[in-house]
Amino acid sequence: MKTLRILASSGLLASGLVIASGLVTSASATTVKNCTPARLTTSIGTPEGAAGTIYYPIVFRNEGPACAIWGVPAVQPVLGGGARSHVKVGPLARNNSIGEMPVRHIIATGHEVSTGLGVGETGNYSPSTCGPKNAGAILVSLGSFVPHAYLTLKISVCTKLAIVSTRLIVAGDTGA
């Protein structure tokens, strides 16, 4: 059985699998079970800004045995005190990966995949067009992998425009 060691980056196999950093065998990569909520922790990485948008990596870390994950997280800015007692602020984040095929990522124990959450600057729009409002957190879900994760994140969003966006998950913790 051939063993693949991927250290600093990920590798795309002919089958469409991406093996995130760690040790996984090519034969077992296709039989790895899907990640479960009990195996994953969700957090926000270090933000970066570019041309009127701040990008926050949303990081999914595997704390269990190697598992598989894919897709685009749904992200809703919220105000309130937790995953169960909150109020939606503005529209759901736009999916900027429309038309792209998701890749199945194998995450080794202790490694991460991430997505970039883009938050446009509300000051780029007139108050009447935007309807700016502050959110204190985001609610993140990713199919059966992450049913709901409440992450504290103080951002200003438009309530009349979708200026928050997300995209397909990628290997690593930068969201890029």
Secondary structure, 3 states (H helix, E strand, C coil): CCEEEECCCCEECCCCEEECCEEEEHHHHCCCCECCCCCEEEEECCCEEECCEEEEEEEEEECCCCEEECCCCEEEEEEECCCCCEEECCCCCEECCCCCCCCEEEECCCCEEEEEEEEECHHHCCHHHHCEEEEEEEEEEECCCEEEEEEEEEEEEECCCCCEEECCCEECCCCC
